[in-house]
Amino acid sequence: MDARNTEIAELVARLTVLMTAQPTVEVTASRPMPSRVLLTVEEAAKQLGIGKTKAYELVRSGDLESVQIGRLRRIHVDAINAYAARLVAEQSNDRTAA
């Protein structure tokens, strides 16, 4: 009977270890999110280093191109780069003309 009790005790001990062990969770490497191409007006303002009021003014005037998706207004990163390039070109032309 001692052999049987020892075997049962060992089985109970193993079962206890299995029941209390934390399940191993396989962690998979997630891919980084691709950078967004459509930004909010506030995000575009930050990119340009201007205030959001000025950014909204540029959108309203058409100087900074934007698109509307439903009720949302978004600005493509290329439009931000084009606006900045136009500013640089205009200022370069002003300097050479002066």
C-alpha positions in Angstrom: 0.0 0.0 0.0 3.0 2.4 0.6 4.0 2.2 -3.1 0.4 3.0 -4.1 0.2 6.0 -1.7 3.6 7.2 -2.9 2.4 7.0 -6.5 -0.8 8.9 -5.7 1.2 11.6 -3.8 3.5 12.0 -6.8 0.6 12.3 -9.2 -1.2 14.9 -7.0 2.1 16.9 -6.8 2.4 16.8 -10.6 -1.2 17.8 -11.0 -0.8 20.7 -8.6 2.2 21.9 -10.5 0.3 21.7 -13.8 -2.7 23.5 -12.4 -0.7 26.4 -10.9 1.7 26.8 -13.8 1.0 29.9 -15.9 0.1 29.1 -19.4 2.8 30.0 -21.9 1.6 32.6 -24.3 3.4 32.7 -27.5 4.4 36.3 -28.3 4.5 37.1 -31.9 6.4 40.1 -33.2 3.9 42.6 -34.5 4.7 44.6 -37.6 5.1 48.3 -37.1 2.2 50.4 -38.2 2.9 52.1 -41.6 3.1 55.8 -41.4 -0.2 57.5 -42.1 -0.6 59.5 -45.3 -3.7 61.4 -44.3 -3.4 63.7 -41.2 -5.8 65.8 -39.3 -5.5 69.5 -39.6 -4.0 69.6 -36.1 -1.4 67.0 -37.0 -0.6 68.9 -40.2 -0.2 72.1 -38.2 2.4 70.3 -36.0 4.2 69.1 -39.0 4.5 72.6 -40.4 5.2 74.1 -37.0 2.2 76.4 -37.0 -0.9 76.8 -34.9 -4.0 74.9 -35.7 -6.0 78.2 -36.3 -3.5 79.1 -39.0 -3.7 75.6 -40.5 -7.5 75.8 -40.7 -7.1 79.3 -42.3 -4.8 77.8 -44.9 -7.2 74.9 -45.6 -10.2 77.4 -46.0 -8.2 79.5 -48.4 -7.1 76.5 -50.4 -3.4 77.2 -49.9 -3.1 73.9 -48.1 -5.0 71.2 -50.0 -7.2 68.9 -48.1 -9.8 66.2 -48.7 -13.1 65.5 -46.9 -14.0 62.0 -45.8 -17.5 62.1 -44.6 -17.5 64.9 -42.0 -13.7 64.6 -41.5 -11.1 66.9 -43.0 -7.8 65.3 -43.8 -4.5 66.6 -45.3 -2.3 64.4 -47.4 1.4 64.4 -46.4 2.3 65.3 -50.0 0.1 68.5 -49.7 2.0 69.5 -46.6 5.3 69.0 -48.5 4.0 70.9 -51.5 2.9 73.8 -49.4 6.2 74.0 -47.7 8.1 73.8 -51.0 5.9 76.6 -52.4 6.7 78.8 -49.4 10.4 78.2 -49.9 10.2 78.9 -53.6 8.2 82.1 -53.1 10.7 83.4 -50.6 13.6 82.5 -52.8 12.0 84.4 -55.7 11.3 87.4 -53.4 15.0 87.5 -52.4 16.3 87.4 -55.9 13.8 90.1 -57.0 14.9 92.4 -54.3 
